[in-house]
Amino acid sequence: MEAPKQDGRKRSYRSVSHNFKIAVVLLLFILTAIRLALVYHYPSAEIIPDKIFLIAVLAVILYLWLQELSDFHKLININQDLEAAHEQLKQAEIDTIASLINAEEAKDVYTRGHSERVTKVALAIARQMNLPEEDRQVITRAGILHDIGKIGISDEVLHKQEKLNDEDWRIIKSHPENGINILKSLKFLAEEREIILGHHERFDGKGYPRGLKSEEIPLEAAILAVADAFDAMNSRRSYRGALDEEAIVNELINGRGSQHAPEATDALLQLLKNNPRLWER
């Protein structure tokens, strides 16, 4: 049996066959039966000394036990290699989708690199809030993929320089739901889909698409939302320049508890104060 190693090479696993083990057990049974028959019918005869027979039986039992132990460890290694290969496949799928998102963002100089910046800020917030590593990994994947739903929206609407009309806004606001529909076949992204769906919800319940509020919004989605808003304010757009640092901080403070979750907002404000690199565009 062969399984892929994490470095891409194959690792071979060889095991004594199940049939061979059965044959050894049957042989042991037959020898024991013969021994018992000899003892019963010829009690005075000692064709095979008891000590030798006992040693032979114990040796066979020890051999089978060692083989089972070896096979058990081989199965553990196979399982670990399969899990590693599965993770590599999942990451490859995410990387492929991320490439599509980057290609879409690259069409517009104003949104180029947006998903990567949002992911960086969201991950920094998660660390500031001492979220466990598993949650941070989920946030990272959700951050990379959060705007995938915009792939299905026309460039005419996405890059429109005039004021958006009601129909334009309706189309724009559909992108979270579009995103989870695109990703629904990837069962391993269940948590990420929920975060993507909720990254435009507001703490006061006035967001979209479901109008969730307060604790109804997943914490990871709330983190992504404030990171997304920060990058939007900190980036140049076709209709305006980037806001200055004081204006952004004031907007975040004003939006605390209304637009954004207080805990996530406080973490971001603390980061912006202590980590100037987050301001880099």
Residue, then its C-alpha position, 0 to 999 in steps of 0.5 A: m500500500e502506498a500513501p502520499k507524504q507531505d512532501g509529495r513523495k509516496r511512502s510504502y506500507r507493507s504488512v503481513s497478509h491477513n490470510f497468512k496470519i490466519a494460516v499461522v493461527l490454523l497451523l498453531f491450532i493443528l499443532t496443538a490438537i496433534r500435541l493433545a492427541l499424542v498426550y491422550h493416546y500415547p501418554s508415555a511418548e515424548i515426540i516433542p518435548d513440552k518445553i520446546f513445544l511451549i516455546a514454539v507456541l509462545a514464539v508464534i503468539l509473540y510474532l503475531w502480536l508484534q505484527e498486529l502492533s506494527d500494522f496498527h502503527k502503519l495504519i496511524n501513519i496512513n491516516q496521518d498521510l491521508e489527512a495531510a493530503h486532504e488538507q493539501l487538496k483543500q488548500a489547493e481549492i482555496d488557493t485556486i478560488a483566491s486566484l480568481i478573486n485576485a484576478e477580479e480585484a486586479k481589474d480595478v486599481y482601487t480594489r487590488g489587494h483588498s482581500e489580502r489586506v482585509t485578511k491581514v487586519a482580521l487576523a491581527i484582530a483575532r490575535q489581539m482578542n486571543l482567539p484560538e488558532e483554529d478560529r484564526q485559521v477559519i478567519t484567514r480562509a473567510g477573509i481570503l474568500h469574503d468577496i468571492g460573490k462579486i465575481g458574478i457581478s458585472d464590472e459596470v456595477l462594481h466599477k461604476q464611478e457615478k452614484l449607485n442607484d437602488e438597483d445597483w445597490r441591490i446587486i452589490k448587496s447580493h454578493p454575500e449570498n452569491g459567495i456562499n452559493i459559489l462555495k456551497s459544494l465545498k463542504f469543509l468551508a461550512e464555518e467560512r460560508e457563515i462568516i462570509l454571509g455575515h460580513h456585512e451585518r451590523f451590530d444594530g441590525k441594519g446590515y444585510p442580507r439577514g439583518l442580524k444584530s448583536e450576538e446573533i452575528p458570529l464573532e468571526a463575521a463581526i471581526l471581518a466586518v470591521a476589518d473590511a470597513f477599515d480597509a475601505m476607509n483606508s483605501r483610495r476609491s475612484y470617487r474619493g481619496a483614502l481617509d486620513e488616520e484621524a478620520i478613520v479612527n473617529e469613524l470607528i469610534n462612532g460606529r462602535g456598538s452601532q455598525h460594528a461589534p464593540e469588542a472587535t472595534d476596541a481590538l482594532l483601535q488598540l492595534l492601530k495605536n500600537n501597530p503602525r504597519l496596519w495603516e500600510r496600503 
